[in-house]
Amino acid sequence: MAIDPTARIHPLAAVEDGAEIGPGATVGPFAVIGGKVTLGANVEIRSHAIVTGRTRIGDSTVVFSFAVLGEIPQDLKFAGEETELRIGARCRIREHVTMNTGTAGGGGLTSVGDDGLFMAGSHVAHDCVVGNNIIMANNSALAGHCVVEDEVIIGGLSGIHQFVRLGRGAIIGAVSMVTHDVIPFGLVQAPRGRLDGLNLVGLKRRGVPREDITALRAAYQMLAQGEGAFQERARRLGDETDSDYVRQIVEFVTGASDRSYLKPE
């Protein structure tokens, strides 16, 4: 066991031999820390939270009561292989959140970036790759192997199908089921996840220049109404645009994927 002398471990916490706990970290009463867990500097594990498996949590992340991080995947193919969960810095992981380790078939790693907010009851399944500045609202869930790029917002009670990719800056409305990839900056809503425009509010909040927002609007219309197949329209956009934001959509659509795409209506 390697516990920094400045860490504060409540006498009623259970910390297994082998755990590494960094400077300034705190572990509250009745929390459980497994023997293969690494907690960075100033991590806070509140009462009754469980961190197990081969799990690494970055500096200044706070884990609230009854969250369970690093448990084995909910995958019947999982055969007990040793896999990992890595969580970045400054995340806020609220009550009853669950995040599972990876599987051998999916690369063995579930990865969560920095500065995320994971609200109560949200779930990150095995082998997901979750970017920075993500917000998952209450009781939203990612199935296995999902890729969530930076600055995505997922509304409450929404579910993301396995292998789906959510492009940077996309927003998923509450109570939506998303079964296809979502382009960067896309707005998805309705019970069966319909691409219903662009996340204009998010773009404006991030200070995206007006000319880029105009270019994104024009690109969206071309994807919706242009000639040829969806990916052909995206390739033409790539040849015609000067906007880096539009290029992100082009690269996303023309990149490798295990799913089809939600298309503009």
FIKE-851115 format. One record per residue (C-alpha): residue in three letters; x, y, z. Coordinates in nm, 3 decimals, always signed. Example, Ala and Ser with C-alpha at 12.3 -4.5 7.8 and 13.67 -1.06 7.14 Angstrom:
# FIKE-851115
<vexvex rest="ALA" px="+1.230" py="-0.450" pz="+0.780"/>
<vexvex rest="SER" px="+1.367" py="-0.106" pz="+0.714"/>
//
This chain:
# FIKE-851115
<vexvex rest="MET" px="+0.000" py="+0.000" pz="+0.000"/>
<vexvex rest="ALA" px="+0.135" py="+0.345" pz="-0.096"/>
<vexvex rest="ILE" px="-0.056" py="+0.619" pz="+0.082"/>
<vexvex rest="ASP" px="+0.089" py="+0.969" pz="+0.075"/>
<vexvex rest="PRO" px="+0.132" py="+1.106" pz="+0.428"/>
<vexvex rest="THR" px="-0.087" py="+1.406" pz="+0.344"/>
<vexvex rest="ALA" px="-0.380" py="+1.187" pz="+0.236"/>
<vexvex rest="ARG" px="-0.671" py="+1.162" pz="+0.478"/>
<vexvex rest="ILE" px="-0.830" py="+0.819" pz="+0.519"/>
<vexvex rest="HIS" px="-1.133" py="+0.793" pz="+0.746"/>
<vexvex rest="PRO" px="-1.090" py="+0.516" pz="+1.003"/>
<vexvex rest="LEU" px="-1.415" py="+0.356" pz="+0.883"/>
<vexvex rest="ALA" px="-1.299" py="+0.339" pz="+0.519"/>
<vexvex rest="ALA" px="-1.173" py="+0.009" pz="+0.373"/>
<vexvex rest="VAL" px="-0.851" py="+0.048" pz="+0.174"/>
<vexvex rest="GLU" px="-0.702" py="-0.276" pz="+0.043"/>
<vexvex rest="ASP" px="-0.330" py="-0.347" pz="+0.035"/>
<vexvex rest="GLY" px="-0.170" py="-0.229" pz="-0.289"/>
<vexvex rest="ALA" px="-0.382" py="+0.082" pz="-0.336"/>
<vexvex rest="GLU" px="-0.196" py="+0.403" pz="-0.424"/>
<vexvex rest="ILE" px="-0.339" py="+0.723" pz="-0.281"/>
<vexvex rest="GLY" px="-0.186" py="+1.055" pz="-0.378"/>
<vexvex rest="PRO" px="-0.111" py="+1.373" pz="-0.184"/>
<vexvex rest="GLY" px="-0.407" py="+1.557" pz="-0.041"/>
<vexvex rest="ALA" px="-0.655" py="+1.283" pz="-0.136"/>
<vexvex rest="THR" px="-0.942" py="+1.203" pz="+0.100"/>
<vexvex rest="VAL" px="-1.140" py="+0.883" pz="+0.148"/>
<vexvex rest="GLY" px="-1.463" py="+0.909" pz="+0.346"/>
<vexvex rest="PRO" px="-1.630" py="+0.670" pz="+0.589"/>
<vexvex rest="PHE" px="-1.749" py="+0.334" pz="+0.455"/>
<vexvex rest="ALA" px="-1.585" py="+0.397" pz="+0.118"/>
<vexvex rest="VAL" px="-1.406" py="+0.096" pz="-0.037"/>
<vexvex rest="ILE" px="-1.080" py="+0.132" pz="-0.230"/>
<vexvex rest="GLY" px="-0.950" py="-0.179" pz="-0.408"/>
<vexvex rest="GLY" px="-0.591" py="-0.298" pz="-0.409"/>
<vexvex rest="LYS" px="-0.528" py="-0.207" pz="-0.775"/>
<vexvex rest="VAL" px="-0.670" py="+0.145" pz="-0.752"/>
<vexvex rest="THR" px="-0.463" py="+0.461" pz="-0.801"/>
<vexvex rest="LEU" px="-0.600" py="+0.794" pz="-0.677"/>
<vexvex rest="GLY" px="-0.427" py="+1.112" pz="-0.792"/>
<vexvex rest="ALA" px="-0.356" py="+1.425" pz="-0.592"/>
<vexvex rest="ASN" px="-0.652" py="+1.585" pz="-0.413"/>
<vexvex rest="VAL" px="-0.900" py="+1.320" pz="-0.527"/>
<vexvex rest="GLU" px="-1.202" py="+1.305" pz="-0.298"/>
<vexvex rest="ILE" px="-1.388" py="+0.978" pz="-0.246"/>
<vexvex rest="ARG" px="-1.699" py="+1.044" pz="-0.041"/>
<vexvex rest="SER" px="-1.874" py="+0.808" pz="+0.198"/>
<vexvex rest="HIS" px="-2.001" py="+0.471" pz="+0.071"/>
<vexvex rest="ALA" px="-1.844" py="+0.505" pz="-0.275"/>
<vexvex rest="ILE" px="-1.669" py="+0.199" pz="-0.421"/>
<vexvex rest="VAL" px="-1.360" py="+0.216" pz="-0.643"/>
<vexvex rest="THR" px="-1.235" py="-0.126" pz="-0.745"/>
<vexvex rest="GLY" px="-1.057" py="-0.311" pz="-1.026"/>
<vexvex rest="ARG" px="-0.754" py="-0.167" pz="-1.205"/>
<vexvex rest="THR" px="-0.881" py="+0.190" pz="-1.187"/>
<vexvex rest="ARG" px="-0.688" py="+0.517" pz="-1.206"/>
<vexvex rest="ILE" px="-0.852" py="+0.847" pz="-1.111"/>
<vexvex rest="GLY" px="-0.691" py="+1.179" pz="-1.205"/>
<vexvex rest="ASP" px="-0.613" py="+1.475" pz="-0.982"/>
<vexvex rest="SER" px="-0.893" py="+1.669" pz="-0.808"/>
<vexvex rest="THR" px="-1.176" py="+1.442" pz="-0.924"/>
<vexvex rest="VAL" px="-1.462" py="+1.407" pz="-0.674"/>
<vexvex rest="VAL" px="-1.657" py="+1.081" pz="-0.643"/>
<vexvex rest="PHE" px="-1.986" py="+1.113" pz="-0.458"/>
<vexvex rest="SER" px="-2.163" py="+0.861" pz="-0.236"/>
<vexvex rest="PHE" px="-2.272" py="+0.523" pz="-0.374"/>
<vexvex rest="ALA" px="-2.090" py="+0.559" pz="-0.706"/>
<vexvex rest="VAL" px="-1.931" py="+0.230" pz="-0.820"/>
<vexvex rest="LEU" px="-1.623" py="+0.267" pz="-1.041"/>
<vexvex rest="GLY" px="-1.412" py="-0.011" pz="-1.190"/>
<vexvex rest="GLU" px="-1.646" py="-0.306" pz="-1.153"/>
<vexvex rest="ILE" px="-1.637" py="-0.577" pz="-1.419"/>
<vexvex rest="PRO" px="-1.822" py="-0.522" pz="-1.749"/>
<vexvex rest="GLN" px="-2.186" py="-0.613" pz="-1.802"/>
<vexvex rest="ASP" px="-2.081" py="-0.830" pz="-2.095"/>
<vexvex rest="LEU" px="-2.145" py="-1.204" pz="-2.103"/>
<vexvex rest="LYS" px="-1.827" py="-1.252" pz="-2.308"/>
<vexvex rest="PHE" px="-1.615" py="-1.119" pz="-2.023"/>
<vexvex rest="ALA" px="-1.407" py="-1.406" pz="-1.887"/>
<vexvex rest="GLY" px="-1.232" py="-1.245" pz="-1.593"/>
<vexvex rest="GLU" px="-0.941" py="-1.094" pz="-1.786"/>
<vexvex rest="GLU" px="-0.767" py="-0.800" pz="-1.620"/>
<vexvex rest="THR" px="-0.877" py="-0.477" pz="-1.784"/>
<vexvex rest="GLU" px="-0.875" py="-0.109" pz="-1.686"/>
<vexvex rest="LEU" px="-1.074" py="+0.205" pz="-1.617"/>
<vexvex rest="ARG" px="-0.900" py="+0.543" pz="-1.642"/>
<vexvex rest="ILE" px="-1.072" py="+0.863" pz="-1.534"/>
<vexvex rest="GLY" px="-0.921" py="+1.206" pz="-1.592"/>
<vexvex rest="ALA" px="-0.872" py="+1.511" pz="-1.374"/>
<vexvex rest="ARG" px="-1.132" py="+1.742" pz="-1.219"/>
<vexvex rest="CYS" px="-1.431" py="+1.524" pz="-1.297"/>
<vexvex rest="ARG" px="-1.748" py="+1.534" pz="-1.086"/>
<vexvex rest="ILE" px="-1.897" py="+1.187" pz="-1.052"/>
<vexvex rest="ARG" px="-2.227" py="+1.206" pz="-0.870"/>
<vexvex rest="GLU" px="-2.433" py="+0.960" pz="-0.668"/>
<vexvex rest="HIS" px="-2.497" py="+0.609" pz="-0.807"/>
<vexvex rest="VAL" px="-2.285" py="+0.660" pz="-1.119"/>
<vexvex rest="THR" px="-2.136" py="+0.337" pz="-1.258"/>
<vexvex rest="MET" px="-1.831" py="+0.305" pz="-1.483"/>
<vexvex rest="ASN" px="-1.700" py="-0.038" pz="-1.586"/>
<vexvex rest="THR" px="-1.357" py="-0.159" pz="-1.692"/>
<vexvex rest="GLY" px="-1.294" py="-0.272" pz="-2.050"/>
<vexvex rest="THR" px="-1.297" py="-0.614" pz="-2.214"/>
<vexvex rest="ALA" px="-1.022" py="-0.799" pz="-2.397"/>
<vexvex rest="GLY" px="-1.228" py="-0.789" pz="-2.716"/>
<vexvex rest="GLY" px="-1.264" py="-0.412" pz="-2.695"/>
<vexvex rest="GLY" px="-0.904" py="-0.322" pz="-2.620"/>
<vexvex rest="GLY" px="-0.915" py="-0.371" pz="-2.245"/>
<vexvex rest="LEU" px="-0.966" py="-0.006" pz="-2.149"/>
<vexvex rest="THR" px="-1.253" py="+0.225" pz="-2.062"/>
<vexvex rest="SER" px="-1.128" py="+0.583" pz="-2.081"/>
<vexvex rest="VAL" px="-1.287" py="+0.902" pz="-1.945"/>
<vexvex rest="GLY" px="-1.127" py="+1.244" pz="-2.004"/>
<vexvex rest="ASP" px="-1.091" py="+1.556" pz="-1.791"/>
<vexvex rest="ASP" px="-1.349" py="+1.800" pz="-1.652"/>
<vexvex rest="GLY" px="-1.655" py="+1.580" pz="-1.700"/>
<vexvex rest="LEU" px="-1.981" py="+1.605" pz="-1.506"/>
<vexvex rest="PHE" px="-2.153" py="+1.270" pz="-1.463"/>
<vexvex rest="MET" px="-2.485" py="+1.330" pz="-1.292"/>
<vexvex rest="ALA" px="-2.665" py="+1.089" pz="-1.062"/>
<vexvex rest="GLY" px="-2.732" py="+0.742" pz="-1.200"/>
<vexvex rest="SER" px="-2.544" py="+0.783" pz="-1.528"/>
<vexvex rest="HIS" px="-2.352" py="+0.485" pz="-1.670"/>
<vexvex rest="VAL" px="-2.036" py="+0.443" pz="-1.879"/>
<vexvex rest="ALA" px="-2.005" py="+0.086" pz="-2.007"/>
<vexvex rest="HIS" px="-1.702" py="-0.121" pz="-2.104"/>
<vexvex rest="ASP" px="-1.454" py="-0.004" pz="-2.368"/>
<vexvex rest="CYS" px="-1.606" py="+0.343" pz="-2.406"/>
<vexvex rest="VAL" px="-1.379" py="+0.633" pz="-2.500"/>
<vexvex rest="VAL" px="-1.519" py="+0.950" pz="-2.343"/>
<vexvex rest="GLY" px="-1.357" py="+1.287" pz="-2.411"/>
<vexvex rest="ASN" px="-1.311" py="+1.608" pz="-2.214"/>
<vexvex rest="ASN" px="-1.578" py="+1.846" pz="-2.083"/>
<vexvex rest="ILE" px="-1.858" py="+1.591" pz="-2.116"/>
<vexvex rest="ILE" px="-2.192" py="+1.630" pz="-1.939"/>
<vexvex rest="MET" px="-2.405" py="+1.320" pz="-1.885"/>
<vexvex rest="ALA" px="-2.733" py="+1.411" pz="-1.717"/>
<vexvex rest="ASN" px="-2.923" py="+1.197" pz="-1.469"/>
<vexvex rest="ASN" px="-2.978" py="+0.832" pz="-1.565"/>
<vexvex rest="SER" px="-2.827" py="+0.862" pz="-1.912"/>
<vexvex rest="ALA" px="-2.625" py="+0.565" pz="-2.032"/>
<vexvex rest="LEU" px="-2.351" py="+0.472" pz="-2.278"/>
<vexvex rest="ALA" px="-2.348" py="+0.113" pz="-2.398"/>
<vexvex rest="GLY" px="-2.022" py="-0.066" pz="-2.472"/>
<vexvex rest="HIS" px="-1.762" py="+0.060" pz="-2.720"/>
<vexvex rest="CYS" px="-1.913" py="+0.409" pz="-2.761"/>
<vexvex rest="VAL" px="-1.691" py="+0.703" pz="-2.858"/>
<vexvex rest="VAL" px="-1.791" py="+1.043" pz="-2.718"/>
<vexvex rest="GLU" px="-1.582" py="+1.334" pz="-2.842"/>
<vexvex rest="ASP" px="-1.512" py="+1.652" pz="-2.644"/>
<vexvex rest="GLU" px="-1.786" py="+1.890" pz="-2.522"/>
<vexvex rest="VAL" px="-2.081" py="+1.658" pz="-2.578"/>
<vexvex rest="ILE" px="-2.395" py="+1.691" pz="-2.364"/>
<vexvex rest="ILE" px="-2.623" py="+1.388" pz="-2.314"/>
<vexvex rest="GLY" px="-2.967" py="+1.464" pz="-2.170"/>
<vexvex rest="GLY" px="-3.134" py="+1.280" pz="-1.887"/>
<vexvex rest="LEU" px="-3.275" py="+0.930" pz="-1.941"/>
<vexvex rest="SER" px="-3.110" py="+0.905" pz="-2.283"/>
<vexvex rest="GLY" px="-2.943" py="+0.588" pz="-2.407"/>
<vexvex rest="ILE" px="-2.658" py="+0.558" pz="-2.656"/>
<vexvex rest="HIS" px="-2.638" py="+0.228" pz="-2.848"/>
<vexvex rest="GLN" px="-2.317" py="+0.027" pz="-2.846"/>
<vexvex rest="PHE" px="-2.048" py="+0.130" pz="-3.098"/>
<vexvex rest="VAL" px="-2.214" py="+0.468" pz="-3.163"/>
<vexvex rest="ARG" px="-1.992" py="+0.776" pz="-3.201"/>
<vexvex rest="LEU" px="-2.102" py="+1.120" pz="-3.082"/>
<vexvex rest="GLY" px="-1.908" py="+1.396" pz="-3.257"/>
<vexvex rest="ARG" px="-1.755" py="+1.692" pz="-3.079"/>
<vexvex rest="GLY" px="-1.999" py="+1.947" pz="-2.942"/>
<vexvex rest="ALA" px="-2.311" py="+1.740" pz="-3.014"/>
<vexvex rest="ILE" px="-2.610" py="+1.761" pz="-2.781"/>
<vexvex rest="ILE" px="-2.856" py="+1.479" pz="-2.715"/>
<vexvex rest="GLY" px="-3.196" py="+1.584" pz="-2.584"/>
<vexvex rest="ALA" px="-3.358" py="+1.414" pz="-2.286"/>
<vexvex rest="VAL" px="-3.531" py="+1.077" pz="-2.323"/>
<vexvex rest="SER" px="-3.368" py="+1.000" pz="-2.659"/>
<vexvex rest="MET" px="-3.249" py="+0.664" pz="-2.788"/>
<vexvex rest="VAL" px="-2.951" py="+0.712" pz="-3.021"/>
<vexvex rest="THR" px="-2.870" py="+0.417" pz="-3.247"/>
<vexvex rest="HIS" px="-2.656" py="+0.589" pz="-3.514"/>
<vexvex rest="ASP" px="-2.350" py="+0.815" pz="-3.520"/>
<vexvex rest="VAL" px="-2.411" py="+1.186" pz="-3.459"/>
<vexvex rest="ILE" px="-2.213" py="+1.447" pz="-3.653"/>
<vexvex rest="PRO" px="-2.007" py="+1.707" pz="-3.463"/>
<vexvex rest="PHE" px="-2.222" py="+1.994" pz="-3.332"/>
<vexvex rest="GLY" px="-2.542" py="+1.801" pz="-3.413"/>
<vexvex rest="LEU" px="-2.865" py="+1.839" pz="-3.217"/>
<vexvex rest="VAL" px="-3.053" py="+1.513" pz="-3.155"/>
<vexvex rest="GLN" px="-3.394" py="+1.481" pz="-2.996"/>
<vexvex rest="ALA" px="-3.714" py="+1.272" pz="-2.998"/>
<vexvex rest="PRO" px="-3.761" py="+0.924" pz="-2.850"/>
<vexvex rest="ARG" px="-3.594" py="+0.750" pz="-3.143"/>
<vexvex rest="GLY" px="-3.313" py="+1.001" pz="-3.178"/>
<vexvex rest="ARG" px="-3.365" py="+1.230" pz="-3.481"/>
<vexvex rest="LEU" px="-3.095" py="+1.470" pz="-3.603"/>
<vexvex rest="ASP" px="-3.287" py="+1.794" pz="-3.580"/>
<vexvex rest="GLY" px="-3.034" py="+2.067" pz="-3.653"/>
<vexvex rest="LEU" px="-2.715" py="+2.204" pz="-3.498"/>
<vexvex rest="ASN" px="-2.624" py="+2.274" pz="-3.137"/>
<vexvex rest="LEU" px="-2.630" py="+2.648" pz="-3.201"/>
<vexvex rest="VAL" px="-2.661" py="+2.741" pz="-2.834"/>
<vexvex rest="GLY" px="-2.349" py="+2.542" pz="-2.750"/>
<vexvex rest="LEU" px="-2.157" py="+2.691" pz="-3.041"/>
<vexvex rest="LYS" px="-2.244" py="+3.045" pz="-2.934"/>
<vexvex rest="ARG" px="-2.156" py="+2.976" pz="-2.570"/>
<vexvex rest="ARG" px="-1.812" py="+2.856" pz="-2.678"/>
<vexvex rest="GLY" px="-1.756" py="+3.177" pz="-2.874"/>
<vexvex rest="VAL" px="-1.744" py="+3.016" pz="-3.218"/>
<vexvex rest="PRO" px="-1.711" py="+3.298" pz="-3.475"/>
<vexvex rest="ARG" px="-2.026" py="+3.402" pz="-3.661"/>
<vexvex rest="GLU" px="-1.871" py="+3.314" pz="-3.999"/>
<vexvex rest="ASP" px="-1.808" py="+2.957" pz="-3.881"/>
<vexvex rest="ILE" px="-2.164" py="+2.922" pz="-3.753"/>
<vexvex rest="THR" px="-2.288" py="+3.047" pz="-4.091"/>
<vexvex rest="ALA" px="-2.064" py="+2.792" pz="-4.265"/>
<vexvex rest="LEU" px="-2.196" py="+2.516" pz="-4.039"/>
<vexvex rest="ARG" px="-2.556" py="+2.612" pz="-4.121"/>
<vexvex rest="ALA" px="-2.481" py="+2.598" pz="-4.493"/>
<vexvex rest="ALA" px="-2.299" py="+2.266" pz="-4.453"/>
<vexvex rest="TYR" px="-2.594" py="+2.118" pz="-4.266"/>
<vexvex rest="GLN" px="-2.830" py="+2.221" pz="-4.546"/>
<vexvex rest="MET" px="-2.602" py="+2.065" pz="-4.807"/>
<vexvex rest="LEU" px="-2.588" py="+1.741" pz="-4.608"/>
<vexvex rest="ALA" px="-2.968" py="+1.746" pz="-4.586"/>
<vexvex rest="GLN" px="-3.056" py="+1.843" pz="-4.943"/>
<vexvex rest="GLY" px="-2.753" py="+1.803" pz="-5.167"/>
<vexvex rest="GLU" px="-2.720" py="+1.553" pz="-5.448"/>
<vexvex rest="GLY" px="-2.567" py="+1.207" pz="-5.406"/>
<vexvex rest="ALA" px="-2.523" py="+0.981" pz="-5.105"/>
<vexvex rest="PHE" px="-2.462" py="+1.123" pz="-4.760"/>
<vexvex rest="GLN" px="-2.088" py="+1.055" pz="-4.756"/>
<vexvex rest="GLU" px="-2.050" py="+1.193" pz="-5.111"/>
<vexvex rest="ARG" px="-2.207" py="+1.519" pz="-4.997"/>
<vexvex rest="ALA" px="-1.966" py="+1.529" pz="-4.701"/>
<vexvex rest="ARG" px="-1.665" py="+1.479" pz="-4.930"/>
<vexvex rest="ARG" px="-1.781" py="+1.765" pz="-5.153"/>
<vexvex rest="LEU" px="-1.810" py="+1.982" pz="-4.844"/>
<vexvex rest="GLY" px="-1.449" py="+1.903" pz="-4.764"/>
<vexvex rest="ASP" px="-1.341" py="+2.024" pz="-5.108"/>
<vexvex rest="GLU" px="-1.540" py="+2.346" pz="-5.084"/>
<vexvex rest="THR" px="-1.508" py="+2.471" pz="-4.726"/>
<vexvex rest="ASP" px="-1.253" py="+2.692" pz="-4.552"/>
<vexvex rest="SER" px="-1.406" py="+2.637" pz="-4.206"/>
<vexvex rest="ASP" px="-1.222" py="+2.412" pz="-3.961"/>
<vexvex rest="TYR" px="-1.555" py="+2.341" pz="-3.792"/>
<vexvex rest="VAL" px="-1.708" py="+2.211" pz="-4.113"/>
<vexvex rest="ARG" px="-1.395" py="+2.004" pz="-4.174"/>
<vexvex rest="GLN" px="-1.453" py="+1.834" pz="-3.839"/>
<vexvex rest="ILE" px="-1.792" py="+1.716" pz="-3.965"/>
<vexvex rest="VAL" px="-1.637" py="+1.599" pz="-4.293"/>
<vexvex rest="GLU" px="-1.364" py="+1.402" pz="-4.115"/>
<vexvex rest="PHE" px="-1.618" py="+1.248" pz="-3.880"/>
<vexvex rest="VAL" px="-1.853" py="+1.136" pz="-4.157"/>
<vexvex rest="THR" px="-1.578" py="+1.002" pz="-4.380"/>
<vexvex rest="GLY" px="-1.395" py="+0.826" pz="-4.093"/>
<vexvex rest="ALA" px="-1.425" py="+0.462" pz="-3.992"/>
<vexvex rest="SER" px="-1.740" py="+0.360" pz="-3.805"/>
<vexvex rest="ASP" px="-1.926" py="+0.047" pz="-3.704"/>
<vexvex rest="ARG" px="-2.262" py="+0.226" pz="-3.733"/>
<vexvex rest="SER" px="-2.451" py="+0.429" pz="-3.990"/>
<vexvex rest="TYR" px="-2.528" py="+0.799" pz="-3.934"/>
<vexvex rest="LEU" px="-2.820" py="+1.003" pz="-3.821"/>
<vexvex rest="LYS" px="-2.892" py="+1.216" pz="-4.128"/>
<vexvex rest="PRO" px="-3.045" py="+1.564" pz="-4.145"/>
<vexvex rest="GLU" px="-3.415" py="+1.565" pz="-4.221"/>
//
